Amino acid sequence: MIGREDHMNDSPLSYIWVAEVQKNGNIHFHLLVDRFMPVKWLVKIWNHAPNSVNVKRLNDQVHAVNYMLKYMKKGNCPIEGKRYGMTQNLLDAIKPVKVRYEGEDKREAFKKVRREMYWEIEKNGGIVSDFGLFIPPPKRERVWRDKQGNVRKTEGVSRKLSEKFLDKLDKAMKPIDFEQEVDEAGRQYYSDDVPF
């Protein structure tokens, strides 16, 4: 980032961007940023006219995401290459957690936790198979009215579901890890004492 003002904090900046071609052929960008940025500061660092930078404070996250998706989904865009993206810290945060356990004891512990949480995962839109499982990302419950005036509702997925699964998994693995450490320490101790 170029320069730093008092309004900027020390945490890394997170944003999503979408490029759009205007009717006059110019490309402009829509940015969804995790903090407020004053227009004067942006005009200064971007070296643009004040009327070419528009900043709005958003209160409705769902509306903001839908707004960005609208521009991401536009077809017949003459821009070649990347038309939208996000900062690396956001990309890292949305990567799925991949866990692999080696050894019969750990595989059995994993299978036990998977069996214990099977119905809870399936009930929340996840998938449990013989080879692993998928827990959907967290999302809020959404309530709205359709065109006929009927109240509709989409179910949410609690962040606690994946946290609960990983916590149970961690608790199941700790005794196995401890036992392996003790075995390794014992082997190391006895192998050091052998005189030949």
ChimeraX commands (.cxc) that place a marker at each C-alpha (Angstrom):
marker #1 position 0.00,0.00,0.00 radius 0.5
marker #1 position 1.30,3.47,-0.85 radius 0.5
marker #1 position 1.55,5.75,2.14 radius 0.5
marker #1 position -0.20,5.37,5.46 radius 0.5
marker #1 position -2.66,7.65,7.16 radius 0.5
marker #1 position -4.04,7.81,10.70 radius 0.5
marker #1 position -7.27,6.11,9.60 radius 0.5
marker #1 position -5.41,2.95,8.55 radius 0.5
marker #1 position -4.78,0.31,11.19 radius 0.5
marker #1 position -1.93,-2.19,11.42 radius 0.5
marker #1 position -3.87,-5.28,10.32 radius 0.5
marker #1 position -3.42,-6.37,6.69 radius 0.5
marker #1 position -5.87,-4.87,4.24 radius 0.5
marker #1 position -8.47,-7.32,2.91 radius 0.5
marker #1 position -10.46,-6.63,-0.24 radius 0.5
marker #1 position -12.24,-8.16,-3.22 radius 0.5
marker #1 position -12.05,-6.40,-6.60 radius 0.5
marker #1 position -13.94,-6.64,-9.89 radius 0.5
marker #1 position -13.00,-4.91,-13.14 radius 0.5
marker #1 position -15.75,-3.63,-15.43 radius 0.5
marker #1 position -15.65,-2.06,-18.88 radius 0.5
marker #1 position -17.79,1.07,-19.10 radius 0.5
marker #1 position -19.74,2.13,-22.19 radius 0.5
marker #1 position -16.97,4.60,-23.09 radius 0.5
marker #1 position -14.42,1.74,-23.14 radius 0.5
marker #1 position -12.64,2.69,-19.91 radius 0.5
marker #1 position -12.10,0.07,-17.24 radius 0.5
marker #1 position -13.19,0.84,-13.73 radius 0.5
marker #1 position -13.03,-1.18,-10.55 radius 0.5
marker #1 position -15.48,-2.12,-7.82 radius 0.5
marker #1 position -13.74,-2.78,-4.49 radius 0.5
marker #1 position -15.19,-4.31,-1.34 radius 0.5
marker #1 position -12.75,-3.39,1.45 radius 0.5
marker #1 position -12.72,-4.46,5.10 radius 0.5
marker #1 position -12.40,-0.90,6.42 radius 0.5
marker #1 position -13.50,2.62,5.59 radius 0.5
marker #1 position -11.18,4.67,3.38 radius 0.5
marker #1 position -11.70,8.42,2.95 radius 0.5
marker #1 position -12.25,9.66,-0.60 radius 0.5
marker #1 position -9.54,12.33,-0.30 radius 0.5
marker #1 position -6.91,9.75,0.58 radius 0.5
marker #1 position -7.91,7.45,-2.33 radius 0.5
marker #1 position -7.98,10.37,-4.81 radius 0.5
marker #1 position -4.48,11.30,-3.67 radius 0.5
marker #1 position -2.90,7.84,-3.96 radius 0.5
marker #1 position -4.72,6.92,-7.18 radius 0.5
marker #1 position -4.10,10.34,-8.75 radius 0.5
marker #1 position -7.71,10.62,-9.98 radius 0.5
marker #1 position -10.26,13.39,-10.07 radius 0.5
marker #1 position -12.44,13.54,-6.92 radius 0.5
marker #1 position -15.61,12.81,-8.92 radius 0.5
marker #1 position -14.15,9.55,-10.24 radius 0.5
marker #1 position -13.86,7.93,-6.78 radius 0.5
marker #1 position -17.05,6.91,-4.98 radius 0.5
marker #1 position -16.92,5.51,-1.44 radius 0.5
marker #1 position -19.92,4.10,0.42 radius 0.5
marker #1 position -20.11,2.60,3.88 radius 0.5
marker #1 position -22.07,-0.66,3.65 radius 0.5
marker #1 position -24.33,-2.07,6.33 radius 0.5
marker #1 position -25.76,-5.11,4.53 radius 0.5
marker #1 position -23.10,-7.76,3.88 radius 0.5
marker #1 position -25.38,-9.97,1.76 radius 0.5
marker #1 position -26.24,-7.03,-0.50 radius 0.5
marker #1 position -22.54,-6.14,-0.84 radius 0.5
marker #1 position -21.60,-9.69,-1.83 radius 0.5
marker #1 position -24.49,-9.93,-4.32 radius 0.5
marker #1 position -23.44,-6.59,-5.82 radius 0.5
marker #1 position -19.90,-7.87,-6.42 radius 0.5
marker #1 position -21.15,-11.21,-7.77 radius 0.5
marker #1 position -23.34,-9.37,-10.28 radius 0.5
marker #1 position -20.23,-7.86,-11.88 radius 0.5
marker #1 position -18.24,-11.10,-11.62 radius 0.5
marker #1 position -20.93,-13.03,-13.51 radius 0.5
marker #1 position -21.29,-10.58,-16.37 radius 0.5
marker #1 position -20.71,-12.30,-19.70 radius 0.5
marker #1 position -19.20,-11.02,-22.94 radius 0.5
marker #1 position -16.57,-8.99,-21.15 radius 0.5
marker #1 position -13.81,-7.70,-23.44 radius 0.5
marker #1 position -11.24,-7.82,-20.62 radius 0.5
marker #1 position -8.75,-10.60,-21.27 radius 0.5
marker #1 position -7.19,-12.26,-18.27 radius 0.5
marker #1 position -8.17,-11.83,-14.67 radius 0.5
marker #1 position -11.32,-9.73,-14.15 radius 0.5
marker #1 position -11.71,-10.18,-10.41 radius 0.5
marker #1 position -9.78,-11.34,-7.39 radius 0.5
marker #1 position -9.03,-10.92,-3.72 radius 0.5
marker #1 position -6.13,-10.40,-1.37 radius 0.5
marker #1 position -4.00,-13.39,-0.40 radius 0.5
marker #1 position -5.12,-13.29,3.23 radius 0.5
marker #1 position -8.75,-13.83,2.10 radius 0.5
marker #1 position -7.70,-16.64,-0.24 radius 0.5
marker #1 position -5.82,-18.33,2.58 radius 0.5
marker #1 position -8.84,-18.03,4.89 radius 0.5
marker #1 position -11.19,-19.83,2.48 radius 0.5
marker #1 position -8.94,-22.76,1.63 radius 0.5
marker #1 position -10.37,-26.06,2.85 radius 0.5
marker #1 position -8.60,-27.80,5.66 radius 0.5
marker #1 position -7.06,-31.05,4.48 radius 0.5
marker #1 position -6.14,-33.50,7.19 radius 0.5
marker #1 position -4.37,-36.81,6.65 radius 0.5
marker #1 position -3.65,-39.32,9.38 radius 0.5
marker #1 position -1.17,-42.14,9.04 radius 0.5
marker #1 position -1.17,-45.23,11.19 radius 0.5
marker #1 position -3.97,-47.62,12.07 radius 0.5
marker #1 position -4.72,-46.02,15.45 radius 0.5
marker #1 position -5.15,-42.54,13.97 radius 0.5
marker #1 position -7.27,-43.79,11.08 radius 0.5
marker #1 position -9.55,-45.63,13.52 radius 0.5
marker #1 position -9.83,-42.54,15.73 radius 0.5
marker #1 position -10.76,-40.45,12.67 radius 0.5
marker #1 position -13.40,-42.99,11.61 radius 0.5
marker #1 position -14.88,-42.96,15.13 radius 0.5
marker #1 position -15.23,-39.16,15.18 radius 0.5
marker #1 position -16.67,-39.23,11.65 radius 0.5
marker #1 position -19.29,-41.81,12.74 radius 0.5
marker #1 position -20.17,-39.78,15.86 radius 0.5
marker #1 position -20.80,-36.62,13.81 radius 0.5
marker #1 position -22.25,-38.27,10.67 radius 0.5
marker #1 position -25.85,-37.09,11.09 radius 0.5
marker #1 position -24.91,-33.60,12.25 radius 0.5
marker #1 position -22.67,-33.11,9.20 radius 0.5
marker #1 position -25.26,-34.53,6.76 radius 0.5
marker #1 position -28.07,-32.47,8.34 radius 0.5
marker #1 position -26.07,-29.29,7.68 radius 0.5
marker #1 position -25.47,-30.01,3.99 radius 0.5
marker #1 position -22.17,-31.83,4.38 radius 0.5
marker #1 position -21.12,-35.14,2.84 radius 0.5
marker #1 position -19.66,-38.11,4.67 radius 0.5
marker #1 position -18.09,-40.90,2.62 radius 0.5
marker #1 position -15.80,-43.87,3.16 radius 0.5
marker #1 position -12.83,-41.73,2.08 radius 0.5
marker #1 position -13.44,-38.60,4.15 radius 0.5
marker #1 position -15.99,-35.87,4.58 radius 0.5
marker #1 position -16.96,-32.38,3.51 radius 0.5
marker #1 position -18.32,-29.79,5.94 radius 0.5
marker #1 position -19.81,-26.80,4.09 radius 0.5
marker #1 position -18.42,-23.35,4.87 radius 0.5
marker #1 position -20.30,-21.29,7.46 radius 0.5
marker #1 position -23.18,-19.17,6.22 radius 0.5
marker #1 position -25.90,-17.13,7.87 radius 0.5
marker #1 position -29.53,-18.07,7.87 radius 0.5
marker #1 position -31.36,-15.84,5.40 radius 0.5
marker #1 position -35.03,-14.81,5.51 radius 0.5
marker #1 position -36.72,-12.87,2.68 radius 0.5
marker #1 position -40.01,-12.40,0.84 radius 0.5
marker #1 position -40.41,-13.73,-2.70 radius 0.5
marker #1 position -42.36,-11.97,-5.48 radius 0.5
marker #1 position -45.63,-13.51,-4.27 radius 0.5
marker #1 position -45.05,-12.15,-0.75 radius 0.5
marker #1 position -44.29,-15.54,0.81 radius 0.5
marker #1 position -41.65,-15.62,3.51 radius 0.5
marker #1 position -38.72,-17.80,2.45 radius 0.5
marker #1 position -35.81,-19.03,4.49 radius 0.5
marker #1 position -32.47,-20.62,3.72 radius 0.5
marker #1 position -30.81,-22.61,6.44 radius 0.5
marker #1 position -27.52,-21.42,7.83 radius 0.5
marker #1 position -24.46,-23.49,8.61 radius 0.5
marker #1 position -22.83,-22.73,11.94 radius 0.5
marker #1 position -19.10,-22.11,12.11 radius 0.5
marker #1 position -19.25,-24.25,15.23 radius 0.5
marker #1 position -19.85,-27.42,13.19 radius 0.5
marker #1 position -16.34,-27.53,11.70 radius 0.5
marker #1 position -14.84,-26.27,14.96 radius 0.5
marker #1 position -16.63,-29.03,16.87 radius 0.5
marker #1 position -15.41,-31.68,14.43 radius 0.5
marker #1 position -11.80,-30.49,14.56 radius 0.5
marker #1 position -11.94,-30.22,18.37 radius 0.5
marker #1 position -13.24,-33.81,18.69 radius 0.5
marker #1 position -10.58,-34.97,16.26 radius 0.5
marker #1 position -7.85,-33.19,18.21 radius 0.5
marker #1 position -9.03,-34.79,21.48 radius 0.5
marker #1 position -9.10,-38.22,19.85 radius 0.5
marker #1 position -5.56,-37.81,18.47 radius 0.5
marker #1 position -3.84,-36.46,21.62 radius 0.5
marker #1 position -3.63,-39.81,23.49 radius 0.5
marker #1 position -2.33,-41.51,20.34 radius 0.5
marker #1 position 0.30,-38.80,19.81 radius 0.5
marker #1 position 1.31,-39.04,23.48 radius 0.5
marker #1 position 1.65,-42.82,23.26 radius 0.5
marker #1 position 3.78,-42.49,20.10 radius 0.5
marker #1 position 6.03,-39.92,21.79 radius 0.5
marker #1 position 6.50,-42.19,24.82 radius 0.5
marker #1 position 7.30,-45.16,22.56 radius 0.5
marker #1 position 9.79,-43.07,20.56 radius 0.5
marker #1 position 11.45,-41.75,23.73 radius 0.5
marker #1 position 11.71,-45.31,25.07 radius 0.5
marker #1 position 13.26,-46.58,21.86 radius 0.5
marker #1 position 15.71,-43.66,21.85 radius 0.5
marker #1 position 16.63,-44.23,25.51 radius 0.5
marker #1 position 17.31,-47.93,25.11 radius 0.5
marker #1 position 19.16,-47.55,21.81 radius 0.5
marker #1 position 21.54,-45.00,23.45 radius 0.5
marker #1 position 22.41,-47.43,26.28 radius 0.5
marker #1 position 23.41,-50.36,24.08 radius 0.5
marker #1 position 27.20,-50.74,24.47 radius 0.5
marker #1 position 27.86,-52.26,21.05 radius 0.5
marker link #1:1,2 radius 0.2
marker link #1:2,3 radius 0.2
marker link #1:3,4 radius 0.2
marker link #1:4,5 radius 0.2
marker link #1:5,6 radius 0.2
marker link #1:6,7 radius 0.2
marker link #1:7,8 radius 0.2
marker link #1:8,9 radius 0.2
marker link #1:9,10 radius 0.2
marker link #1:10,11 radius 0.2
marker link #1:11,12 radius 0.2
marker link #1:12,13 radius 0.2
marker link #1:13,14 radius 0.2
marker link #1:14,15 radius 0.2
marker link #1:15,16 radius 0.2
marker link #1:16,17 radius 0.2
marker link #1:17,18 radius 0.2
marker link #1:18,19 radius 0.2
marker link #1:19,20 radius 0.2
marker link #1:20,21 radius 0.2
marker link #1:21,22 radius 0.2
marker link #1:22,23 radius 0.2
marker link #1:23,24 radius 0.2
marker link #1:24,25 radius 0.2
marker link #1:25,26 radius 0.2
marker link #1:26,27 radius 0.2
marker link #1:27,28 radius 0.2
marker link #1:28,29 radius 0.2
marker link #1:29,30 radius 0.2
marker link #1:30,31 radius 0.2
marker link #1:31,32 radius 0.2
marker link #1:32,33 radius 0.2
marker link #1:33,34 radius 0.2
marker link #1:34,35 radius 0.2
marker link #1:35,36 radius 0.2
marker link #1:36,37 radius 0.2
marker link #1:37,38 radius 0.2
marker link #1:38,39 radius 0.2
marker link #1:39,40 radius 0.2
marker link #1:40,41 radius 0.2
marker link #1:41,42 radius 0.2
marker link #1:42,43 radius 0.2
marker link #1:43,44 radius 0.2
marker link #1:44,45 radius 0.2
marker link #1:45,46 radius 0.2
marker link #1:46,47 radius 0.2
marker link #1:47,48 radius 0.2
marker link #1:48,49 radius 0.2
marker link #1:49,50 radius 0.2
marker link #1:50,51 radius 0.2
marker link #1:51,52 radius 0.2
marker link #1:52,53 radius 0.2
marker link #1:53,54 radius 0.2
marker link #1:54,55 radius 0.2
marker link #1:55,56 radius 0.2
marker link #1:56,57 radius 0.2
marker link #1:57,58 radius 0.2
marker link #1:58,59 radius 0.2
marker link #1:59,60 radius 0.2
marker link #1:60,61 radius 0.2
marker link #1:61,62 radius 0.2
marker link #1:62,63 radius 0.2
marker link #1:63,64 radius 0.2
marker link #1:64,65 radius 0.2
marker link #1:65,66 radius 0.2
marker link #1:66,67 radius 0.2
marker link #1:67,68 radius 0.2
marker link #1:68,69 radius 0.2
marker link #1:69,70 radius 0.2
marker link #1:70,71 radius 0.2
marker link #1:71,72 radius 0.2
marker link #1:72,73 radius 0.2
marker link #1:73,74 radius 0.2
marker link #1:74,75 radius 0.2
marker link #1:75,76 radius 0.2
marker link #1:76,77 radius 0.2
marker link #1:77,78 radius 0.2
marker link #1:78,79 radius 0.2
marker link #1:79,80 radius 0.2
marker link #1:80,81 radius 0.2
marker link #1:81,82 radius 0.2
marker link #1:82,83 radius 0.2
marker link #1:83,84 radius 0.2
marker link #1:84,85 radius 0.2
marker link #1:85,86 radius 0.2
marker link #1:86,87 radius 0.2
marker link #1:87,88 radius 0.2
marker link #1:88,89 radius 0.2
marker link #1:89,90 radius 0.2
marker link #1:90,91 radius 0.2
marker link #1:91,92 radius 0.2
marker link #1:92,93 radius 0.2
marker link #1:93,94 radius 0.2
marker link #1:94,95 radius 0.2
marker link #1:95,96 radius 0.2
marker link #1:96,97 radius 0.2
marker link #1:97,98 radius 0.2
marker link #1:98,99 radius 0.2
marker link #1:99,100 radius 0.2
marker link #1:100,101 radius 0.2
marker link #1:101,102 radius 0.2
marker link #1:102,103 radius 0.2
marker link #1:103,104 radius 0.2
marker link #1:104,105 radius 0.2
marker link #1:105,106 radius 0.2
marker link #1:106,107 radius 0.2
marker link #1:107,108 radius 0.2
marker link #1:108,109 radius 0.2
marker link #1:109,110 radius 0.2
marker link #1:110,111 radius 0.2
marker link #1:111,112 radius 0.2
marker link #1:112,113 radius 0.2
marker link #1:113,114 radius 0.2
marker link #1:114,115 radius 0.2
marker link #1:115,116 radius 0.2
marker link #1:116,117 radius 0.2
marker link #1:117,118 radius 0.2
marker link #1:118,119 radius 0.2
marker link #1:119,120 radius 0.2
marker link #1:120,121 radius 0.2
marker link #1:121,122 radius 0.2
marker link #1:122,123 radius 0.2
marker link #1:123,124 radius 0.2
marker link #1:124,125 radius 0.2
marker link #1:125,126 radius 0.2
marker link #1:126,127 radius 0.2
marker link #1:127,128 radius 0.2
marker link #1:128,129 radius 0.2
marker link #1:129,130 radius 0.2
marker link #1:130,131 radius 0.2
marker link #1:131,132 radius 0.2
marker link #1:132,133 radius 0.2
marker link #1:133,134 radius 0.2
marker link #1:134,135 radius 0.2
marker link #1:135,136 radius 0.2
marker link #1:136,137 radius 0.2
marker link #1:137,138 radius 0.2
marker link #1:138,139 radius 0.2
marker link #1:139,140 radius 0.2
marker link #1:140,141 radius 0.2
marker link #1:141,142 radius 0.2
marker link #1:142,143 radius 0.2
marker link #1:143,144 radius 0.2
marker link #1:144,145 radius 0.2
marker link #1:145,146 radius 0.2
marker link #1:146,147 radius 0.2
marker link #1:147,148 radius 0.2
marker link #1:148,149 radius 0.2
marker link #1:149,150 radius 0.2
marker link #1:150,151 radius 0.2
marker link #1:151,152 radius 0.2
marker link #1:152,153 radius 0.2
marker link #1:153,154 radius 0.2
marker link #1:154,155 radius 0.2
marker link #1:155,156 radius 0.2
marker link #1:156,157 radius 0.2
marker link #1:157,158 radius 0.2
marker link #1:158,159 radius 0.2
marker link #1:159,160 radius 0.2
marker link #1:160,161 radius 0.2
marker link #1:161,162 radius 0.2
marker link #1:162,163 radius 0.2
marker link #1:163,164 radius 0.2
marker link #1:164,165 radius 0.2
marker link #1:165,166 radius 0.2
marker link #1:166,167 radius 0.2
marker link #1:167,168 radius 0.2
marker link #1:168,169 radius 0.2
marker link #1:169,170 radius 0.2
marker link #1:170,171 radius 0.2
marker link #1:171,172 radius 0.2
marker link #1:172,173 radius 0.2
marker link #1:173,174 radius 0.2
marker link #1:174,175 radius 0.2
marker link #1:175,176 radius 0.2
marker link #1:176,177 radius 0.2
marker link #1:177,178 radius 0.2
marker link #1:178,179 radius 0.2
marker link #1:179,180 radius 0.2
marker link #1:180,181 radius 0.2
marker link #1:181,182 radius 0.2
marker link #1:182,183 radius 0.2
marker link #1:183,184 radius 0.2
marker link #1:184,185 radius 0.2
marker link #1:185,186 radius 0.2
marker link #1:186,187 radius 0.2
marker link #1:187,188 radius 0.2
marker link #1:188,189 radius 0.2
marker link #1:189,190 radius 0.2
marker link #1:190,191 radius 0.2
marker link #1:191,192 radius 0.2
marker link #1:192,193 radius 0.2
marker link #1:193,194 radius 0.2
marker link #1:194,195 radius 0.2
marker link #1:195,196 radius 0.2
view
